[in-house]
Amino acid sequence: MHSSRIDLPAATREKVIGLLNQNLADSLDLQMQAKQAHWNVKGSSFIALHELFDKVAEAAEDAADLLAERATALAGVAEGTVQVLAKRSRLAAYPLDISRGRDHVAKLADAIAAVGKSARAAIDESNKLGDQSTADVFTEISRELDKLLWFVEAHIQADF
C-alpha cells in the first residue's frame, strides 16, 4: 500500500482495499459473462436481449472502474488482471453451451443477483470499518445492479 494523507487508518484502508478488490473480480467476471450472453444469445427475442446484455456488461464495467478507482484512491493497488479475476471471482462459471434467450437470462440473472448481494454485504462491511465513502460506492453499484436484475428477470417472469 502506498502512503497517503487520507484520514483512514492504514489497517482500515488495507481491509477496505481487499473488499474492493474482491468485488472488482466479481464485477469483471459479471462483465465478461454478460458479453458471453450478448455474443451468443439466439431466439425470437434476440435483439432485445442482445442489447440488454450489453447494458449489463457496460454497467459491470462502470462498477469495476468505480471499485478500482476507490482502491487506488485509498493508496492501494487495483488488482484487475485476468489471472487475478480467474482466482478470485466467486461467480459460478458461465456455461458455454447455451444459446436460448431464456437460458442466458436465467444464468445472467443469477450472476447479477450474486454481485448485487455481495455489494450489499460490502456496504455493511465498509460502514463497520468506518469508511462511509466506500459504502456509498457500493450503494451506487447495488442500486444499478438491482435495476438491471429487474430488467433481466422481466424476461423470465412471463412467457416470451
C-alpha positions in Angstrom: 0.0 0.0 0.0 1.2 3.5 -0.8 1.4 6.3 1.7 -1.5 8.7 1.8 -2.8 11.7 3.7 -6.3 10.2 3.7 -7.6 10.2 7.2 -8.5 6.5 7.4 -6.1 4.3 9.4 -3.8 2.1 7.3 -5.3 -1.1 8.7 -8.8 0.1 7.8 -7.6 1.0 4.3 -6.0 -2.3 3.8 -9.2 -4.2 4.8 -11.4 -1.9 2.6 -9.0 -2.3 -0.4 -9.3 -6.1 0.0 -13.1 -5.8 -0.1 -12.9 -3.5 -3.1 -10.6 -5.9 -5.0 -12.8 -8.9 -4.2 -15.8 -7.1 -5.6 -13.7 -5.9 -8.6 -13.1 -9.5 -9.6 -16.8 -10.3 -9.3 -17.7 -7.2 -11.3 -15.2 -8.0 -14.1 -16.5 -11.6 -14.2 -20.1 -10.3 -14.5 -19.0 -8.0 -17.3 -17.5 -11.0 -19.2 -20.5 -13.2 -18.5 -22.8 -10.5 -19.9 -20.6 -10.3 -23.0 -20.7 -14.0 -23.4 -24.5 -13.9 -23.3 -24.6 -10.8 -25.6 -22.5 -12.6 -28.2 -24.2 -15.9 -28.1 -27.9 -15.3 -27.5 -30.4 -16.7 -30.1 -34.1 -16.8 -30.5 -37.1 -14.6 -31.2 -36.1 -12.0 -28.5 -32.5 -11.8 -29.9 -32.2 -8.1 -30.4 -33.9 -7.1 -27.1 -31.7 -9.5 -25.2 -28.5 -8.7 -27.2 -28.9 -5.0 -26.3 -29.9 -5.7 -22.7 -26.9 -7.9 -22.1 -24.7 -5.2 -23.5 -26.2 -2.7 -21.0 -25.4 -5.2 -18.2 -21.8 -5.5 -19.4 -21.4 -1.7 -19.5 -22.8 -1.4 -16.0 -20.5 -4.0 -14.7 -17.5 -2.3 -16.4 -18.6 1.0 -14.8 -18.8 -0.7 -11.4 -15.4 -2.2 -11.9 -14.0 1.2 -12.7 -15.6 2.7 -9.5 -14.1 -0.1 -7.4 -10.7 0.1 -8.9 -10.5 3.9 -8.6 -11.6 3.7 -5.0 -9.0 1.1 -4.2 -6.3 3.4 -5.7 -7.7 6.5 -4.0 -7.2 4.7 -0.7 -3.5 4.2 -1.7 -3.9 0.6 -2.7 -3.5 -1.3 -5.9 -6.4 -2.2 -8.1 -6.0 -5.9 -8.9 -7.9 -6.4 -12.1 -5.9 -8.7 -14.3 -7.4 -11.8 -15.9 -5.2 -14.0 -13.8 -6.5 -12.4 -10.5 -10.0 -12.5 -11.8 -9.8 -16.2 -12.5 -8.6 -16.9 -9.0 -10.9 -14.6 -7.1 -14.3 -14.4 -8.7 -17.0 -16.0 -6.7 -19.4 -16.3 -9.5 -20.4 -19.7 -10.9 -18.8 -20.4 -14.2 -20.9 -19.3 -17.2 -21.9 -22.2 -19.4 -20.5 -22.1 -22.9 -23.1 -24.5 -24.4 -26.3 -22.4 -24.1 -27.9 -20.2 -26.8 -31.6 -19.9 -26.0 -32.5 -16.5 -24.7 -34.3 -17.9 -21.6 -31.2 -19.9 -20.6 -29.0 -16.8 -20.9 -31.5 -14.7 -19.0 -31.6 -17.2 -16.1 -27.8 -17.6 -15.9 -27.1 -13.8 -16.2 -29.8 -13.1 -13.6 -28.1 -15.5 -11.2 -24.8 -13.6 -11.7 -26.3 -10.2 -11.3 -28.0 -11.2 -8.1 -24.8 -12.7 -6.7 -22.8 -9.5 -7.4 -25.7 -7.4 -6.0 -25.8 -9.5 -2.8 -22.0 -9.0 -2.4 -22.3 -5.3 -3.0 -24.9 -5.0 -0.2 -22.7 -7.0 2.2 -19.8 -4.7 1.3 -22.0 -1.7 2.2 -22.4 -3.0 5.7 -18.7 -4.1 6.0 -17.5 -0.7 4.8 -19.7 1.1 7.3 -18.4 -1.2 10.1 -14.9 -0.3 9.1 -15.8 3.4 9.3 -15.5 4.1 5.5 -18.8 5.7 4.5 -17.4 6.9 1.2 -16.6 3.3 0.1 -20.1 2.2 1.4 -21.5 4.9 -0.9 -19.6 3.4 -3.8 -21.1 0.0 -3.0 -24.6 1.6 -2.6 -24.4 3.1 -6.1 -23.3 -0.2 -7.6 -26.0 -2.1 -5.7 -28.7 0.3 -6.9 -27.7 -0.1 -10.5 -27.5 -3.9 -10.3 -30.9 -4.1 -8.7 -32.3 -2.2 -11.6 -30.6 -4.4 -14.2 -31.7 -7.5 -12.4 -35.3 -6.2 -12.7 -34.8 -5.7 -16.4 -33.3 -9.1 -16.9 -35.7 -11.0 -14.7 -38.7 -9.4 -16.5 -37.8 -11.7 -19.4 -38.5 -14.9 -17.4 -41.4 -13.6 -15.3 -43.7 -14.2 -18.3 -43.6 -16.2 -21.4 -41.8 -14.7 -24.4 
